[in-house]
Every structure is written in C-alpha cells, then in structure tokens.
Amino acid sequence: MNVVRTVADLRAAVTRARNDGKRIGFVPTMGNLHAGHIALVKKAGQRADFVVASIFVNPLQFGPNEDLANYPRTLTADQDKLFEAGCHLLFAPSVEEMYPHGQAMQTIVRVPGVSEGLCGGSRPGHFDGVSTVVTKLFNMVLPDLAVFGQKDFQQLAVIRTMVRDLNMPVQIIGEPIVRAEDGLALSSRNGYLSTEERALAPMLYRILGEMAEAIRNGDRNFPALLAHGHQALLTAGLRPDYLEIRNAVDLQPAASDTNELVILVAAFLGKTRLIDNLIVDATQPSPL
C-alpha cells in the first residue's frame, strides 16, 4: 500500500491505476479505524479494482465546543489495518494541503433540507463541513464509487443528495452498521467511555430494537412510541439529544402509513455523544 500526502501525488497514483483499466473505489475516513471502517474498505475492494482510503480529521465539521483537538490520531496503526484490508492507496493530507487558502476563505457546499434537524440541528454547520470536504475529496480522487457507513445515516443521506443534485459521477454505497457482540455500534468515540459507561451503552440499541419490534407488530402511534423510548433512555442513564422516527428514503417525519422507516437516536453517556439508528420495514413482522 502506498501512502501519499499531496493532491498531486494522489492524482498521479489514481491516474496510473485508471490508465491500467482499474475501477476506483474510495473510502473517506477521519482515522482511528475500527472494524466498521475496515468493512467499508473490504466492500470497496469487492466492487472496485483499486481502493483508495483517506485519513483526514476535517476541522470544518467540528463545532467550537467539540473535540477536534482531542480526536484520536492513530496513523501508524491505521496504516497497518488498511494494508491488511486490501487498501491500495492511502491519502493522508495536512490541513494546509486540504485548505491551502485557509478555512475562512474556503468555498462551502451546503445541502439543504436533508442536512437540517437531527445531528444537523444539534451540530450547526457540521454537515456543511462534511459535504465540503467530501466534494473536495471526490474531485481529487475522481472515484467510480465511494462507500459510507450507515451508522451516520443522515450523513449518508446528505452525501447521496449532494451527488444527485450536483451530478457527480460517483456511485454511493451504504454499508450496514458493524456492532460489538452486545449490540453497541462501533465508533471511534466509544473509546471515550468509562468502563461503567461502556456497560450501559448497549441500551441504546436495545431500546431502538424494542421500538422497531412494536412498529413491526402494528403500532403506528409514533408520538407515544417516541415518548416511551425517550423515557427508557433516561431510565437507562442516557441523556437524549434526539430520538426520531423518520421516512428512511428522504428523512422527512414519518407518517402513519410510511413503511420504509428509520429510528434515529443521539444520546449522551457522560460526556460522550453516541449515535445509532435502526432501519425498519413496517411490512415485515417481527421475527419469532
């Protein structure tokens, strides 16, 4: 696996691969990789001949009171994981390489509608930073396809909308959430949890599962389900940021006759903000 740090070297390496007739797959990350990221790289390897990953902790998507300075940076360990997963090229640029004219003068890509509310409401400007850096990375790599995790469900919706609206020739692939054995969605932020908090964290997924089962069994009283779920989170020791039932296609509020649903949650456990979601096909009964 080659490692490049400049846009010029990245483009040269990708051009060589493309000239050899290879299909380019891309996985953008912020590093501190876990099994969820590796699943994205392996999916890219199944769909493409040449896999590019990026590691860049993007300052544009962090708010003033968020953990940019303390975000884990584990480049050496990440390189080993990417190599073992079959990645061919790693792009690990500096902030100056990504934003040579400074962040204040950077053109911003904003995706209205789908980026509003949920995490977009709790983290103003976050998705502007995501859509901007992903646009830049797509223009640098020019991939045939890119793989994103479904754990960041709203982010995936934002990227899909952006690609559609801006006519970007990139196939966007969503990869299902990778979970620990106890159900907790894998996340770089799980490392912030204390031992006691980590033991409580799987309640997030368990509560989503109970809500999904109720919906599959015919309960369409979404306000009551959300109220019950909100209380269940509090009882479990989690402080809800939001808990929503949305249309899984466009993230609009779910109607009583919507069948393609997604339950989305963000909650604090101590100082750590966890997110999760569960896609629900309301036409399918709960498994026995």
N, C-alpha and C positions, 0 to 999 in steps of 0.2 A: 504493500500500500504506500503510495506517495503522499507526502504532506506538502501543501503549498500555502503561502501566506499572502500572496498578492493576486489581484484580479487578472493581471497579465499572465501569470503562471497558470492560474486556474483555467483561463480560456484556452491557453496553448495546449494543456493536457486534455481538455474536453474535445478540442478540435481534432487532435490526433485520434482519439477514440472514435469520434464520429466519422472521420475520413476512413477508418477501418471498417465502417459499416455497422458500428455498435449503437444500440439503443441506450439512451442515457436515462438513468433513474437517479432521483435526488431525495435526500432526507435532511432537512434543516433541523438543527438542534441547538441548544444552549449548553451542551456538555453535561458533565456529572451523570454519565449514562448508566441506565439500568436495563433490565430485561425488556421493558416496554420499548425503549429506543431500539434495542437490538432486533426486536420483532419487526420494526419498520424497515431496518436495513435489509433483513432477510426477505421481506416482502418485495422490496425494490429489486433484490437480486433474482427473485422469481420472475419478475416482469420485464427486466432490462438486462442488458449485457455488460454495462459499465455503471457502477454505483458510485455516486458522489455523495459524501456527507459534509455538512458544515457544522462547525462549533463556533458560536459567536454569542456572547452574552450581550444582548442588544439593549443599550441604555434607553432607547426611545420608548420601550414598552414598560418601563418601570416608573411608578409614580414617585413623588418626592419623599414619601414616608415608607417606601418599600425597600426590599432587601438587596439592592443592586451590589453594594459594597461587600456584603457577606454571602452572595450567591456562590455556591461551591464551584471551584475551578480545578478540575482534575484531569488535565490534558493527557498526561502520560498514561494513566490508567484507561482513559477513554480511547486512546490510540490502539492499545492492546485489544480492547473489546471490539473495536471496529474492524481491525485486521482479522480477528477470529471469525467475525460475522460475514466476511467476504467483501468488505468495502474496498474499492479500488483507489479512491482518491479522497483525501480529507482537505477541506478548505478551512483554515483556522486564521482568519484575518484579525488585525488590530482594529480598534475603534477608529483610528486615523485612516486606515485603509478603506473602511466602510463609509465613513463620513469625512472625506478629505476637506470639505469646506465648512465643517463644524455642524453640530446638530441643530443649532438655531436657524441655520440657513438651508436646512435640508427640505426639499420638496416632500410634502406629506400626502400619502394615499389614504383616503378615508372611504370606508364602505358604509353608507348609511343604512338605517333600518335594522339589518341583522346584527350589527355591532352594538346596538343600543340595548340597555337593560341587562339583566343578569350580571356577568362579570364586567360588561361594558359600563353598567351603571355604578358598580362598586369600585371600578378602577378607571376613572376618566382618562381618556387618551391612550389606554392600553392597546386597544385594537388598531388605532391609528399607527402606533409603533410597530405592531405585528404586520399589518398589511404593507407598510412602507418597506420594512426590511425584507419581507418575502418577495415583494416586487423587485427589489434590487437584486436579491439572490437569483431569482428566476432569470433576470436579464443578464446576469453574469454567467450562469451555468447553461442556460437555454436547454433545460431538460425536456425529455419526451413525457416523463411522468414524475410525480412527486408524491411521497407517502407521508401522511399525517396521522397521529393517533386520535381515536375517538374520545379519549378521556377529556380532551379540550374540545368538547362538542361545538361550542359556539365559535371557537377559533376555526374549526374545520368548516363550519357554515360560512364564516366570513371569507375564508380563502376561496371556497367554491364560488361564492357570489362574485368576488373580485375577478377571478379568472373568467367567469362567464361575461361579466359586464365589460371587461377590458379586452375581450377576445384574445386572451393569452393561449397559445397552442400547447397547453400543458394538461395532461390527464391527472386529475387529483384522485388519489386512492385513500380511503379511510380504513385504518387498521383497528380492529376491536381492542378494547381495554385489556391490558395484561394485569392480572391481580395476584396478590400473595395468596397463600393457601387459606387464610382466614377471610379473604374477600376484599381486603383493602387494595384500592387501585394503586399501582406502583407510581411513585412520583419522587422527583428529586427533593421535594420539601418534606417527605416523610422522615428524612434524616434529622429534621429539627425536633421531632417528637421525643419526649422523655419516655422512659420505659413504661411508666404508668399510662401516659397518653397513647402510646402505641397499642397498648392492650385495649383501650377504649375505641380506637379509631375504626375498627371494622363495623361498629354500629352504624356508621354512615351508610354502608352498602346494605346492611341488614334492613334498615328502615326503608330504603328505596325498594328493596325486594318485597317487603310487606305491602307497600303501596301498589307496586306492579301487580301483585297477586290479586289484590282487591279489584283492580281495574279489569283484569282478565276474567274475573268472576262476575263481572257485570256492573260494578259500582262506578257510576258516572257522576257522582256528586263530588266534583273536583274540589270545590271550596272546603268541604268537610274533610276530604282526604288530606288536603294540604294543612288544615288546622291540626288534625291528628298527628301528621308527620312532624310538624313544627314542634308540637309538644313532646313528641317522642325524642326528638333531637335534644331538646333542653333536658329532659329526664336522663338522657344518656350522658350528659355532661358536655354536650356540644353547643356552641353558640351560633345559631343560624345567621348567615348573611342573606341568603335567599333560598327558597325552595319553591320550584315552579313545575307545572305540568304544561308542556308546550307541544305544538304541532312539530313533529320531527322533520318535516320537509322544509318549512320556512321559519320555524321558531316563533311563529305567532301564537298567542294564547290559544289553548286547546278549547274547542267547542265540545259539547256533549256527544256529538256524533263523529268526532275525529277518531280515526282508528290507528293511524301511524303517530304514536306519541313518544315523547321523551320526558323523563322526570330528571330535572337538573337540580343540583344542590351545591352550595358553598357554605362551609361552616368552619368556625374557629375552634380549635382544640388547643387550649392555652394560647400561645401567640402564633400558632401555625394555622394558616388558612388552607383547608383541604377542599378539593372539588371532586365531584363524581357525577355520573349520570347513568341512566338505565333506559334503553330503548324498549318500548312496549308495543307489541302488535295486539291491539284490543280484540281482534277477531279470533285470536288463538286462546283456547282455555288454558288455565294453569296446569302444569304437569302434575301428575299424581305423586 
